[in-house]
Amino acid sequence: MGMEVGIVGLPNVGKSTLYQAITAAPAEAANYPFCTIEPNTGVVNVPDPRLNKLAEIFQPQRTLPNILKLIDIAGLVRGASKGEGLGNKFLSHIRQVDAVAHLVRCFEDDNIIHVEGRIDPLGDIELINTELVLADLEQVERKLERTVKQSKGDKKIAAQIPLLKRLAAHLGEGLMAHTFAVNTDEQPTLDELQLISAKPYFYVINVNEDELTTTTFLEQKVVDLAKKEGVRTVKICCKLEAELAEMEAEERHSFLDELGIDTTGLEQMIQEGFRLLQQISFFTAGEKEVRAWNVNQGAKAPEAAGKIHSDMQRGFIRAEVYHYNDVVELGGEAQVKEAGRLRTEGKDYLVQDGDLMHFRFNV
């Protein structure tokens, strides 16, 4: 699957500026709503320091990281679920993403008007959540109507009705779908609906550059809310990210050093999205290339093989496996073999984050 994280936020919270940093090619960062109509997709590398270390050891011709798609979803305003702004078009774009990065404005700037006329991050979050819940409610009600019609004399379809009614009542109270309790039998029905308010999410707090190393009152409000909801936050200065994206790597590093920051906000955001999608990385390494691949946590060896090629999954025989820590400690693959740390694993082996794998297959 191409993993996709959708970036949502009200107009003028910094989304186009952030997207500019993502693609390092300016999106239309105009100071009015609806200038970005098509969902912009930026493909970004998932930063992983282990890759650089493996490249040092294997000296490959090329090094390939994991990638993540970041989609700038436009047009969310009050009334979007009723078709205000770009309403329904916006909502269909967001149904397709795997997770949501919720960009919240916590900076004051007289030159950039706030669409609601005030800087109120919690109010913004509530407004967005309301629109998402209303859109989900409309979808559940439509599904309920169809199910009732189709259920005449069909017990299997009729069995979904109580769940849909419960779900509609839950959303009708303004509650997000991810707080809705379901049992395992009901989960597939819920998943099928692709509800926006059921998707995993995190908050991205957009601040001014001079606020990156302090915590402002507005930021604290969002952090407290995130704690209460059990989700994470990433702090970022979108304007600075757009500037950093234009710089050469060396210049960027010294600039970050001056600010006293280790990684860019964008990198933190990418890592958070990757983590939220419950992805782990395994590696393939040789003279030609060192490459990171992603699988879901809990994936077995044949599934990992299938990431590389479907034939490998179909004809999977075994995997030869050792861990990143082994090769770093011992200095190379030959040394890992000598030390007896290369294992042979079968089709039930659960892939671990940081595994290096060679697959044997026969088609």
N, C-alpha and C positions, 0 to 999 in steps of 0.2 A: 504493500500500500504506500502511496505517497502520503507522508504524514503532513497534515495541514493544521496550522494554528491561525485562527481568524482574529484580527485585531479590531475590537469594537471601541467606540467612544463617541461622544457627541461631537458636532462640528467644532473646530477651533480649540481642541484640547491638545493638538500636536501630532495628530495621526499622519498627515501628509509629510510633515517634517521627519517623523520617524521612518516613514516609508522611503523617504529620500535617502536616509542612511542605509536602509535595507538594500536598496537596489543600487546605491551610489550613483543613481541616475535620477535627477530631480522629478518627483511626481509633481503634479500641479498643486503647489502649496499656496493656493490663493486664499485670501481671507474672507471667504463666504461659503456657505453650505453648498453642497451638490456639485462641486467642481470635479469630484472623482466619482464617476458613475459606474464604470465597469469595475469589477473587483480586481484590484491590482495584485498580482502574485509575484513575490520575490522569493527566489530560491537561495537559501543561505547554508553555509557550512556549519556543522555542529562542532564547536571548538572542543578538541580533546588532546591535551598535552601528551597522552600516551603515544599518539601517532608519530609525533616528532621524535620521541625516544626510539620507537621501532624503526623509523627511517634512518636514524644514526647507526643502529645495529645492522640492519639489512642492506643499507645503501641501495635502495631500489631505484629504477628509472623514474617511477612516479609514485606519489602518495595521494590517496583519495579518501577524504573524510566522509562521514555521514552527512546527509542533507535534510533540511526541513523546509517546508513551504510556509511562508508567512503571507497571509492574505489580508490586504487592507480593505475592510468592508465599509463601504461608504453609506451615507444617507440616513443615519439613525438620528431621528429627532422625536420630540414629543408627538405622539399620534402616529408613529411609523406603522404600528400594527393595524391602524385604520386606513393605511395607504397614504398618510401624510409624507411629504418629501418624496423619497423613492420607495417608501414603505415596503410593499410586498416583494419588490425586486431584491431589495436589501435582504429581506428575510429568507428568500430562497437561497441566496449565496451563503448565508451563515449556517443553513441546515447541513451543508456538505462538509464542514470542517470537523476535525477530531477534538479540538480543544479551543478555548477562547482566552485571549489576552485582553483584559479589560483596562484600557488606557484612561487614566483619570488625571485631570488637570489640578495641580496643587500650586500653581504659580500665579502671581499677579503680573499683568502687563497691560498698560493702558492702550497700547497700540493694537492689541489683539482682543477684539470684542468676544465676550462669552455669549453663546447663543441664548442662554437663559438670563443674561444681564447681570450675573453675579458669579463669584467664585465660591462654589459650595460643593466640594467633592462628594459628600455623602448624599446630597440632593441629586447630583448627577448619576450616581450609582443606582439610586432608587428609581430614577426616571428610566434609565436603561433597562433595569430589571423588570420594571412594570411593563415596558414595551415587549420584552422577550416573553414574559408570562402571558400577556394578552394574545400574542401571536400563537403561542402554544395552545392556549385555551381554545382559540378559534379552530385550530387543527383537530384537537381532541373532540370538540363538539361535532365537527363535520364527520369525523371517523365514527363517532357514536351513532349519528343519524344513519350513516350507510350500514353500520353493523346491525342496527335494529331492523332495517329493511331486509337485509340479507339473511337474518337469523330465523326467519319463518321456517320451521321444520328442520333447521340445522342446529343440532345441539352444540357442536364444536364452536360454531360462530357465536351462538347465544351465550356461551360460557364467558366470552370477553366483555359482555355488557356491564356486569357489576364493577369490574376493574376500571373501565372507561368512565363510568359514573363517578366512582371514587376519585379518579384522577381529575375529572372536570371540577368537582367540588373543591379539591385541593388547590388547583390553579385559580379557581374562582375567588378564593380567599386572598389572592395575590401572592401565593407561596410558590417558590421555585420548584421545578420538577425533581431536582436532585435531593430534596428533602422528603420526597414521597416514598413511603415504605412499600416495597413489593416482595413477594416470595419468589423462589427460583422459577416456579412454573410461569409466573406472570412476566418475568424479566424479558423474554423474547418479544412479547407484545409491546412492552414499553420501548425496547430498543428499535423496533420497527418504525415507531412514530418519529424517530430522530428529533426529539424535542430539544430546542435550543437551550432551555433552562435546565436540562439534565446533563449538559456537557461539562467536563472538568474545566476549571478556569483558574486564573490567577490575576492579581491586580498589578498594573504597571503604573507607578506613580511618577508623573512628569513634573519636575521641579526646575527652578532656575539654577544656573551653573554654580552660583555661590552657596546654594543650599545642599549641594551634593554631600558635603561632609558634616552637615548639622541636621537636626531633625526639626522641621517646622511644625507649628500647631496643626496646620491643615493635613500635613503628611501623617502625623500621629493619629489623627481621626481615622484615616484609611487603614493604617496598620492595626489599630484596635479592632476595627470592623472585621478585617481579615482574620485576626486571631479568633474572634468570636465565631466566624464561619468555618474555621479550620482550613483556610487556604493561605497561600504564600503571596508575598509581594516582592516586586523588583523595583528599585528606584533608578530613575533615568533622567537625564536632561536631553530631551529630543533634539534641541537646537545644537547642543554640543556634539551629539552623535552624528548629526548631518555634517558638521565640520570635520570630525574625526575621519569619517568615511572618505573624505576628499584627500586625506593626507597619505604620504608614503608610510610604510610600516615603521621605519626607524623613528620618523618624526612623531608618529602616533604614540610610540612607547615612551619617548622622553616627555611628551605632553602629559600623558597619564601619570608618569612619575611625579611631575611637578604638582599635579592635582592630588597626589597621594592616593591614587586609585589603581587597583591591580588589573581589573578587566573592564572592558567597556560595558555599558548598560545593555547594549544590544546582545553581546555575548551571554550575559547573565540571563537575558530574556529567552534566548535560544535554548540554553541549557535547562531552564525551568520548563519550557514547553516540551522538551525531549523527555524530561523526568516525569512530567505530568501524564504523558502518553504511555507511561510504564514501559519505556523502551530501554533495552540494554545493548551494549556494543560487543561484538566479537570481531576478531581480525583475521585476515589472511595475509601471509607475508612470504615474500620470496625476492629473487633478484629483479623480476619485472616490476612488481608493485607491492606496496603495503597498503592495505585497504581496510577501512572500518565498515561494518555492516550492522544494521539494527534488526533486532527481533523483539517480540513481546516478551516481557518477563515470564518465565515458565515455559518458554518454547523448547521443543526437543530438537535433537541434532538434525533429523531429516528436514525439519522446517527451516533451520539455518542453512542447510545445503541448498534448499529451494530458493533462497534469496539470491544465490549466485546463479543457479540455472535450474529450470524445472526438471531436466533430465537427471540432475544430481539427486533430487528428492525422490524421483520415481524409481531410480535404480540404486538407491542408497544401500551400501554394504556396511560401512563403518566409518567412524571419524577418528583421526589421530589428533589428540588434544594435549596442549600444555597451557600454562597460564602466563599472562604478561609478566607477572612478578618473577616467575622462574627465569625467563629469558633476560630480564633486566639484571637479576642477581648473578646469573652465570655467564652472561655476555654473548650468547649466540645459540642458534638452534642445535648445532652439533654438540655443544656442551650440555644442553638440556637432555639430549638423547643419552649421552655418556653417563649422566648423573641418574639415568633411569626415571626421569620425570615426564617422559612422553607416554601418554596413556592411550589405549585403544578403547573407544566407547561405542556402544551399539545404539539402536534406534530409540531407546527409552531415556538416553542421557539428556539431562536438563542443562541447557547452555547457561554458562555463568558469565557475568559481565567481566570482560577482560580475557576471555579465552582466545587462544590462537588455534585455528582449526585447519586440518587438511582432510578432504573428503575422498573416500574410495567409493566408486559407484560403477555399475555395469548396466548398460541399457541395450 
